Amino acid sequence: MGINFRNRDIITIDDFSRQELEYLIQKAQEMKKLEKSGQRYQLNKTLEGKKLASLFYENSTRTRTSFETAMHELGGTTFGFAGPEGTSLMKKENILATVMMYWANHADAAVMRHSKDGSVQWAADVLGIPVINGGDGKNEHPTQALLDLVTIDELVPGIDGLNIGFGGDLAHGRTIRSNALALSKFNNITIHWAAADELAMPEDLIDTLKKERGVKVKRYDSVEDVFRNSNIYYMTRPQKERIKGLNEAQINDILEKYKIDMHKILSNPNIKILHPMPVDSSTAEIDITVFFSGNQYFIAQAENGVFLRKALLYEILNETDHILFNSSIDEKVAAANDKDYITKSDDPNKKSDINEKPYVGKIDYGVVIDHLEDGITAEIEAKLQFSKRGYRVTSVLHEPSTKTGKLKDFLKIKDKLLTPREIKEIAMISPNATFNIIKDRDVVEKFKYNLCKNENCITRVVNEDVPPKFDKIGKDLRCHYCRKPYEKLCQIIQNLKNS
Ligand code: CP
């Protein structure tokens, strides 16, 4: 069949072909048959001697325990952490150093959950062992999507032609993104959804589903309308820890109309309710009476997580050799890709332009930061504390641009270059900043620091020092870590070339 998961990273559901999804569904169903026929430990020699690092920066009941159960039932062991307490994360150790320690302690694979989008891709880039995404921020939860498919396939065998309803918090829930992308690999899928504007399905996801994948996506005003058009309803909890600008009472208020109860189920008594769980007992987005009804399939769905994760670990680790620890990290991992630094022309006549500008003045060695937002230098100084740290900085404020006349600020730093972290911090404050590196009175490099536009991306956590990178995926440039589109990059390159 040509399907091979050995030593493979599992970061996004989008990396799977339909054939691979169907293969894993079948393998999970085989694991379920073993369990239900009393043969739970039949494969308990398979991963003997293998170790799974279980790295849960964020809370989890199902994902963490089902990975651990799966590993134990296949004869392997697990070690790691559930929350930072008791680890050196409390001493602000970064992801890079933390995850490396588990490989140094002979992990054969790792499963990781973290609050930042793209964080698990970063761990996978750093580590030489396979890494499984147990949920990264509001980005993805690929093994949840796989177990959802196992459950959906039990309820609607074949999946093609599925009418599925989505509800709850579609904006911040990673399960919705992964589930929708997984379903998009099947034919004739329609997603019906109803949610408050604040919790609506993300536009970029709708665009991908409709324009690239041929999935029909239909929005309704009421849950009852969604029920009437769906075989399965996939409810999700409000991701209160990720919703900015609303308190708990406000979140509960906006969700009220979209909660599931037995009265709403009357609009389609055959509707099958799924939920990745946990259900938030304070919001009660699913009324407790639904738990006791024949419409409730989410507890069986959670058990399918054990079978799916058992199948996945079997496929990734069976008959593999331990990958020996390597303490050196590939330079390519540490560097932003070349295309994200835009080097100015080598034309010697242009090289000294920056020094000839009267408001910049002569500088032998250092950095001139151009195109800063008008009036922003005070904020940069407050954040980076250049003066306090002995940097020789001159600020030039409110200068009209020679091209547009728009006011802008400059910073001139003498006798010192900036660290990648300092450059990132400045770009985060003033995204259009252009950095001119000056050596021997020449501009030897001129670039703009292109940040991922997703504010929850791991590349925007300064302490983690993850360099921005963009990959070409299909027609889009996407962040290498969180895979959010970066459509403006080409325009920025063009603007710089013209400037
Ligand atoms: N579905 C899910 O990810 O549950 P946990 O948060 O309990 O792992």
Residues whose N, C-alpha, C, O or C-beta is under 5 A from the ligand:
A	BS01	CP	N59 S60 T61 R62 T63 R64 P276 M277 P278
